[in-house]
Amino acid sequence: MDRLKLETQAVVRALPQYEFRECEFESQAEHLKSFIGTAELIPVPVRGPKGSMVVIVAPTRVWHDAKIRERLWRLRRSSLVDGVPTVRLLTQRWIRRKPFLENCELIARCAQLSVSARDRFSVQLLVRENPLATLEDCAAVVQATDAFGVVFALVSSGLLTIDFEAAITPMSPVEECKRER
């Protein structure tokens, strides 16, 4: 159970579109678990692209319980605010799929790494000028000692994108994050 919670936190830390929400959530989490009927759920408050929400991760054995699954779907349907769901349901299988989880853990470890303005500018310039830039190309223009870590920190911050579904290698393509204006 603790392992799944740590893996869920790594995924939230690595994906730039989500960030942890600071709030007093423990009593609400316990109320949610008692309402659904299991203590094995992992609720995580996050801020996503469409506002604040709660990501609920259900272990596989809980997800296969028809009564609990029905309560979870009912909770999700009842949580719509202006047509936008404030509850996102995820399964243990979705979190732990390979190589997604390994990539998220790798990116999350570098999320708090300090990136100099020079390194950030160099990598962004390279990616803009070369749409076929690889992770190795980006790391080559970085002056810091942990060059790959700097690139991963930029991915975590949302400035760059990398494919989380494919194994990350030095030849993995890196692109500038497309921002909606």
C-alpha positions in Angstrom: 0.0 0.0 0.0 2.8 2.5 0.9 4.6 1.5 -2.3 1.6 2.4 -4.4 1.2 5.7 -2.6 4.9 6.5 -3.3 4.5 5.5 -6.9 1.4 7.7 -7.2 3.3 10.7 -5.8 6.2 10.1 -8.3 3.7 10.1 -11.2 2.1 13.4 -10.0 5.5 15.0 -9.5 6.7 14.0 -12.9 3.7 15.0 -15.0 3.9 18.8 -15.5 0.2 19.2 -15.9 -0.4 18.2 -12.3 0.9 19.6 -9.0 0.2 18.7 -5.4 -2.3 20.9 -3.7 -1.4 22.0 -0.2 -4.4 21.6 2.0 -5.6 19.8 5.1 -6.9 16.7 3.5 -6.5 13.8 6.0 -10.0 14.1 7.6 -11.6 14.3 4.1 -9.6 11.4 2.9 -10.7 9.2 5.8 -14.4 10.3 5.2 -14.0 9.4 1.5 -12.6 6.0 2.4 -15.4 5.2 4.8 -18.0 6.4 2.3 -16.6 4.1 -0.4 -16.2 1.3 2.0 -12.5 0.5 1.9 -9.4 1.9 3.5 -7.2 0.8 0.6 -7.9 3.8 -1.7 -5.2 6.5 -2.2 -6.8 9.9 -2.6 -4.4 12.7 -3.7 -5.4 16.4 -4.0 -3.9 18.0 -7.1 -4.2 21.0 -9.2 -4.7 20.0 -12.9 -5.2 21.8 -16.2 -8.9 22.2 -15.4 -8.6 23.3 -11.7 -8.4 21.5 -8.4 -9.3 17.8 -8.3 -8.8 14.6 -6.3 -7.0 11.7 -8.0 -8.2 8.4 -6.4 -6.0 5.4 -7.0 -7.6 2.0 -6.4 -5.6 -1.2 -6.0 -6.5 -3.9 -8.4 -8.3 -6.1 -5.9 -10.4 -3.2 -4.8 -11.2 -2.2 -8.4 -12.5 -5.8 -9.0 -15.1 -5.5 -6.2 -18.3 -4.6 -8.1 -19.9 -2.7 -5.2 -16.9 -0.5 -4.5 -16.3 0.2 -8.2 -20.0 1.2 -8.5 -19.6 3.6 -5.5 -16.5 5.1 -7.1 -18.2 5.7 -10.4 -21.2 7.2 -8.6 -18.8 9.5 -6.7 -17.1 10.6 -9.9 -20.4 11.3 -11.7 -21.7 13.3 -8.7 -18.5 15.4 -8.5 -19.0 17.4 -11.7 -18.6 21.1 -11.3 -19.7 23.1 -14.4 -19.4 19.8 -16.4 -15.8 19.2 -15.3 -15.1 16.2 -13.1 -13.3 17.0 -9.8 -12.5 13.3 -9.2 -10.2 11.3 -11.4 -10.2 7.5 -10.9 -7.0 5.6 -11.7 -6.2 2.0 -11.2 -3.0 0.5 -9.8 -2.5 -1.1 -13.2 -2.5 2.3 -14.9 0.0 3.7 -12.4 2.4 0.7 -12.6 2.4 0.2 -16.4 5.9 -0.1 -17.8 7.9 1.8 -18.8 5.6 4.7 -17.7 6.3 4.3 -14.0 10.1 4.0 -14.4 10.1 7.1 -16.5 7.9 9.0 -14.0 10.2 8.0 -11.1 13.3 9.1 -13.1 11.8 12.5 -13.9 10.4 12.9 -10.4 13.9 12.4 -8.9 15.1 15.4 -10.9 12.0 17.6 -10.4 13.6 19.7 -7.6 16.9 20.1 -9.4 18.0 23.7 -9.8 18.4 24.8 -13.4 20.5 27.8 -14.3 19.0 30.3 -16.8 21.9 29.7 -19.2 21.2 25.9 -19.3 17.4 26.5 -19.6 17.9 28.9 -22.5 20.5 26.7 -24.2 18.2 23.6 -24.2 15.1 25.5 -25.2 17.0 27.2 -28.1 18.3 23.8 -29.3 14.9 22.2 -29.2 13.3 25.2 -31.1 15.9 25.1 -33.8 16.2 21.3 -34.1 12.8 19.6 -34.0 14.6 16.2 -34.1 16.6 16.9 -30.9 17.3 14.0 -28.7 17.9 13.7 -24.9 21.6 13.3 -25.6 21.7 16.5 -27.8 20.0 18.5 -25.1 22.3 17.1 -22.4 25.3 18.1 -24.6 24.5 21.8 -24.4 24.1 21.8 -20.6 27.0 23.1 -18.5 25.8 21.6 -15.2 27.4 18.4 -13.8 24.1 16.4 -14.1 23.2 17.3 -17.6 20.5 14.7 -18.1 19.0 15.7 -14.7 18.7 19.3 -15.9 16.8 18.1 -19.0 14.5 15.9 -16.8 13.9 18.9 -14.5 12.8 21.0 -17.5 10.5 18.1 -18.5 9.0 18.1 -15.0 8.5 21.8 -15.0 6.6 21.6 -18.3 9.0 23.4 -20.6 9.9 20.3 -22.5 8.1 17.1 -23.3 9.3 13.5 -23.7 7.3 10.4 -24.4 6.5 8.8 -21.0 5.1 5.7 -22.7 8.4 4.6 -24.3 11.6 3.7 -22.5 13.8 6.8 -22.1 17.1 6.4 -23.8 19.8 8.9 -24.9 18.1 8.8 -28.3 14.6 9.7 -27.0 13.1 12.7 -28.8 12.7 15.9 -26.8 10.3 18.6 -27.8 9.3 22.0 -26.6 6.0 21.9 -24.7 3.2 23.4 -26.8 1.3 25.9 -24.6 -2.2 27.0 -25.3 -2.6 30.7 -25.3 
